Amino acid sequence: MQINMTTFAARSRHYIRETMDSLFASDWGRTNRSVNLIMGSADESHVAEYTASPSIRMVRWDLQDNEVLRWNCTLNKIRALRHGGDEPTLICEDDILFLPDWLSTLKRATAEMGDAEYILSLSASKPELAQARLVAGKQWVKRYPTYVLQGAQALYYPTRALREKVADFLQEHLTRGNGDELIGRCARSYAALYATRDVLVEHAGFTSCFPQEKARAS
């Protein structure tokens, strides 16, 4: 499994150090696998300490910046979806905390799903997730608790084919909503949207990437 982590220099406050520390302190850290940092702009100042790390691969920004920052964010989600080969992929954001045993728990959940086509969220509102029903015949996977995707903090895609389908949908509907909303719409329409039985990552920070954003993505 690969991890593609989207990151942006535009934040007024960054949480990526906490995110990386929690990731490598978790059971992922014992796999000796690297993480792909999907840069959301040419500005890499906030990740300077990671540029020489053997455990982190920089995927540098290679697009024309969009004047609407939220569309720029969606473009980077598309880059994250398309990056890498045909292997299961976790696409996450740079302001989360991984729980110590998140990877082993995720493996239990995905083993139950077999060859189904789905998107699996590792994060959801705890009160709503507690009330959500388990998928029939499963012990580790629940129906996603709300109709609208609450956030794309950490989403698991089992195949590249599904990632490409979602990327195409985001590209086609770029100006019709934010990236998280579009991913949720695509999952509901063309695959299935589930959540792990328990939250496996938590939100580290609540500082928006776009505190000064005035343009509407509509």
N, C-alpha and C positions, 0 to 999 in steps of 0.2 A: 504494500500500500504506500502511496506517496501522499505527502501533505503539501498543498499549495496555499500559502498564506498571503493574503492581500494586505498591502501596507501603504500608507499615505503620509507624506511629510506635512500635509496641510493642517494637521491637528494642532490646537493650541497646547495640548498636553498629550504625551505619548505613554503608552502602556506596554510597548513591545518587549521591554526587558522583563517585566513580570510575566508576560505571556511565554517568552522563550524559557525563562527559568522554570516555570511550572511544567512546560513540555518536557524538558530534558531531565527534570526530577521525577517524572512519571515513568510508567513502564515502557513508554516509547523510547526513553533514553537508553534502555538496555538493548534496543534493536540495532544500534549502530547505523541507523538510516539518517539521511540528510533531509533538510526541509527546504522547499523552494519558496523564496521570498519574491512575490510578484509585485514589482514596484508600480505604484500608481502615478508616478510623475518622474521627471528626470532628476528631481531633487532627492538625493539619498543621504542627506546630512543626518537624519534621525537614526540611520542604521549603520553609521560609519564603523562602529565597533564590531560589526558582524561581517564586514566585507572579506576579511581574510580567514574566517572560520571554516574549517573543513567540514563542519556539520551543516553549513548553510550555503545554498546556491542562490545567487542573485539572478533574477530574471528581470533585466532592465527594461524600462519603459521604451517602447519603440513606435508609439503612435503620436499623432498630432493632438495636442491638448484641446479639449472641448471647452468652450467658454462657460458652459453650465457644469459646475463641479459635480453635481449628482449624476449627470450623464457620463462624465469622466469616470466616476466610481463604477458605473455599470459596465463601461468599456473594460475596466480592469477585471471585473468579475468574468467577463467574456474571455479575457486572456487567461485567467486562472482555469476556466473550464476547458480551454483548448490545449493547455500545456501538459505535456507528458504523453506517455504511451497508453496502451490498452491495459491498464491496471486499476484496481479500485483506488479511489482518490477521496481524500478529505480536503474540502476547501473551507478555510477558516479565516477569521479576521484577526487583527493584531491587537485586540483589547480583551482577550479572554484568559481564563485560568483553567488549565487542564487538571482534572482530578487525578490522584495518584494511579488508579487502576483503570483509567478510561479505555485504554487500548484493549486489554483483555476482556472488558465488559462489551466493548463494541464488537469484538470477534464473536462473542456468544450470540449477540443480536443478529449479526450478518449471517452466521451459520444457519440460523433458523429460517432465513429468508430464501435460501437456495438461489435459483436462477430468476427470480421475479425482478421486474423492472420497477425501481422505486428510488425515491430520495429519502434519506434518513437523517433527521435532525438530532444532534446531540444536546440540544438546548431548547427549553420551552418554559413557560411560566409554571413554577412549581405547583401552585394551587390548582391550576387547570390540568396540568399533567397528572396530578394525583387522582383526578376524577375521570380521566380518559380511560377508555376500555382497551384491554389487551387485544391485539389482533388474534383472531380465532386460531387456536392451536399453537400459539406462541407464548413464551414466558418472558421474553426480553424486549419485545417490540409492542408499542401502543399506536393506536390511531392518533394522528396529529390532533392536539386538543382544540384547535380553532380552525375555522375555514380559511382565514387569511394567515399566511406565514408571518409570524411575529418578528422574525429576524433571521439573518443568514450567518449567525456567529460561527456555526460549525455544521456543515452539511456533507454527508457521505454519499458518493455516487459509485455504484458498483462497476460501471462500465464506461469506456470512452464513448461508445455510441450514444449513451444517454447524455453524457456531458455535451457532446456536439449538438444534440437535439435542443438542449436547454440554451446553449450558446447561440444557436440560430434563432431561437425564439426571442432572446434578449436583443439580438442585433435587429431583428425585424420590428420590435416594439420599443425601441430605445427611448423614444420621446413620449411614451404613453404611460409611464409610471416609473417608480424607483426600482432598483435591481431586485431587492428582496421581494417586493410585491409581484414582480414579473416571474421570478423563480417559482413562487407559490402558485401562480396562475398556470404556469407550464406544467408543474407537477400534478396539479389537480386535473388538467386536461389530457395529458399524454402519458402519465405514469401513475404513481401513487405517492402520497406524502405521509410518512410515519415519523415517530419519535422513539428514541430509546426509552425503556421503561423508567429509568432514572436519569436525571440530568448528569451529563458527563463533563460538561464544561460550564463555567460560570462567567458572567460578564465582569470584567475587571474595572472598566471605566465607563462613564456616561457623558464624556465630553465629545460633542459632535465633531465630525470632520469638517462640517460646513457651518460654523457659527454665524458667518456673514452672508450665507447664501440667500440671495433675493430673487434669483431667476426661478421660474417655475418649470418643472419638467413635464409640461403638458401643453 
